[in-house]
Amino acid sequence: MLDEKETTVYKRALDVEYKLKLKASRAVFSEINKRFPAMPFTLRALTEGAEGEAKQDLTGAQLRLGLHECLNHSLLHGYPVLHEKQGDLVAQIKGTVLLMPNGSDKITNAPEQKVETDKKIEDPELLQLLATSLKPRKSSKKKSGAAKAEAEPVAA
């Protein structure tokens, strides 16, 4: 569920270019490009500099003004604040998955915890999706003698 509160996490829109008009906007955008070129960041990370790094001093007013112009021209994507509905159950599972051309590999995950519930998934389409493996099995069909002979050219 989306919250009405103001978002504090943003990500740079890499496919959008715009020449910013205000000096404060250019300063904020320059700082974002230097420190967070492709990853999401929080407003707190913009105001707190990295240790040992000389950063531009941005006042709160400059930061708000610069963010406002960047958001108006779609240079940044805001991540909305989410929260659960009152009385609903929420589960969160974290892990790292590598998306490769030949399939996906789960490389990290949380330890499994045995959970018993009285809830059941009844949607057959969802059950089928949950039954699929993250890494598809390769079919290992060996070529028969006739198919192998056709594949290899014969030298005359």
N, C-alpha and C positions, 0 to 999 in steps of 0.2 A: 504494500500500500504506500503510495506517495505521501510525503509529509509536506505541509505548507512552509516548513522552515527553509531558510536560505541554505543552499548547498555550499560546501566548503572544499569540495574535491573537484578538480578540473583536469582536462587533458587537452593538449594542443591539437588543433585540427591541421594535420600535415598537408592536406590537399587544398587548403584555402590560402590565398595571398591577398593582402590588402595593405595599402600604405596608410598607416595611422596618422591622424591629424595632430593629436595632442602630445605634448612632450612627456607627460606622465604616462600616457598609454604606451609610447615607444619605450620608455624606461622599464615599465612592467613587462612588456612583451620581450624585450631584450634579455631581461633577467630570466624569464621563462625559457627562452631559447637556449640560453647558456647552461642552465642547471637542470632543466627537464625537457629535453628536445622531443622525446617520444613517449615518455611515461607519465602517468597521472601524478598529480601533486596536490598538496593541501595549501590553503592560504597561510597556515602557520609556517609551513616550510619556506614560503616566500619571505615572511617577515623575519624568521630566524635564519641567519646565514649559516653556511657550512663552516665548520671549525677550520681555522687556518686559511680561510679564503676571504679575500677582500671583496665585499659586495657593495652594491649601491644602496644607500640609505633611502628607503621608500617610506614615506609617512603613510598613515592610515588613509588620509584623504586621497593621496596620489594613487595608492593601491586600489581603492574603491573606484576612482575615476577611470584608471587604466583598465581594470577588469571590465567595467561597464562598457567601454568602447570596444574592447576585444570581443566580448560576448555579443554586442549588437551587430558586429560584422562577421560573426561565426568563426572567429579565429580560435576560440576555445569551446570545448564541449563540457558542460556541467554535468556531474553525476548527481542525480536526485537523492535526497535523504529518504530512506525506506524504513518502515517499521511494521511490525505485525499487528493484525487486528486483535482487539481485546478478546481473549478466550481461545484464539486459534493456536494450534501447535506449530512449532517451527523447528526444523532440523537443519543443521549446517555441517557439511562435510567438506574438508579441504584436502587437496591433493594437487600434484603436478602431472600434467599429461603432455607428452611430446607428440605433436601432430606431424607425422612424416608422410612422404608420398606413398609408402607401402603399407601404411596403417598407423594406428596410435599406440603409444606405449605409456602406461602409467608408471612413473618412476618414483613418486613418493606418495604416501597416504598416511592417514591416521590409523592407529591400531583399531582393529575391529572390536566393537563392543556388542555383546549379545543383548538384543532388545526384543522384548515380547510386547505385542500389541493386540488389541481386539479389532483393529482396523484391517480391512482387506482391499486389495486392488482388484477391481472387477472388470475394468476395461480391457478387452482382449488385445487391442492394438498396443496399449501401454505394457501389458504383460509380455508381449512378443518383443518389444523394444528392450525391456529389462533383461530378457533372456539372451540377447545377443552379446557377443564377446567384444571387448575393446580392440583386440588384435585378431583380424580375420585369419582363418587357417588357409594356408596355401594348398592348392590342389596339386598333388604330385602324380600326374599321369605320365607313365613311361611310354615312349613311342614304341609302337609295335614294329616288327621287322619290315613290313610293307610300307608303313608310314615313314620309317627311317630311311629306307631306300629311295623314296620319292624326295626326301628333303636333301639328300646328299647327291651332288652331280657325279656322274660316272665319267672317268677320264678315258678317252678312246685312244 
